């Protein structure tokens, strides 16, 4: 709460980088994962006014990230 869109994007990007840099041990095999993240922020002028609306908007941006090659943040 109470952060601007740029800060939210930077936090999501840091999360994406940490996930990509830490291998998971899967039965003796290191597995690297990636993620696509959609970030959507709400202002007083936003059309989204329910948690469901906000989740739908962020979900839409996540699918945009997947469509642009995956493993990126879209905000």
C-alpha positions in Angstrom: 0.0 0.0 0.0 0.9 3.6 -0.5 3.7 3.1 -3.1 3.8 4.6 -6.6 3.9 2.6 -9.8 7.7 3.0 -10.3 8.4 1.6 -6.9 6.0 -1.3 -7.4 7.7 -2.1 -10.7 11.2 -2.0 -9.1 10.1 -4.3 -6.3 8.6 -6.8 -8.8 11.8 -6.6 -10.9 13.9 -7.4 -7.8 11.7 -10.4 -7.1 12.0 -11.6 -10.6 15.8 -11.4 -10.5 16.1 -13.2 -7.2 13.9 -16.0 -8.4 15.9 -16.4 -11.6 19.2 -16.4 -9.7 18.5 -19.0 -7.0 18.4 -22.6 -8.3 16.0 -25.1 -6.8 17.4 -28.5 -5.9 15.1 -31.1 -7.5 16.5 -34.5 -6.6 20.1 -33.5 -7.1 19.5 -31.4 -10.2 19.5 -27.6 -10.0 16.5 -26.1 -11.7 16.2 -22.4 -12.5 12.8 -20.8 -12.6 11.6 -17.6 -14.2 8.4 -15.6 -13.7 6.3 -13.1 -15.6 4.8 -10.4 -13.4 2.0 -7.9 -14.1 2.0 -4.8 -11.9 -1.1 -2.6 -11.7 -1.5 0.3 -9.3 -4.6 2.2 -8.4 -5.0 5.9 -8.0 -8.0 8.0 -7.1 -8.8 8.4 -10.8 -8.6 4.6 -11.5 -11.5 2.7 -12.9 -10.6 -0.3 -10.8 -12.3 0.1 -7.4 -12.5 -3.5 -6.0 -9.8 -6.0 -5.2 -11.2 -8.2 -8.0 -10.8 -5.4 -10.5 -7.3 -4.8 -9.4 -6.4 -8.5 -9.7 -7.9 -8.7 -13.2 -5.9 -5.7 -14.3 -2.6 -7.2 -12.9 -3.5 -10.6 -14.4 -4.0 -9.0 -17.8 -0.5 -7.3 -17.6 1.0 -10.7 -16.5 -0.3 -12.3 -19.7 1.1 -9.3 -21.7 4.5 -10.1 -20.1 4.1 -13.8 -21.1 3.2 -12.7 -24.6 6.3 -10.5 -24.9 8.7 -13.4 -24.2 8.2 -14.2 -20.6 10.4 -13.6 -17.6 9.7 -9.8 -17.6 7.7 -7.3 -15.5 5.0 -5.3 -17.2 3.4 -2.4 -15.4 
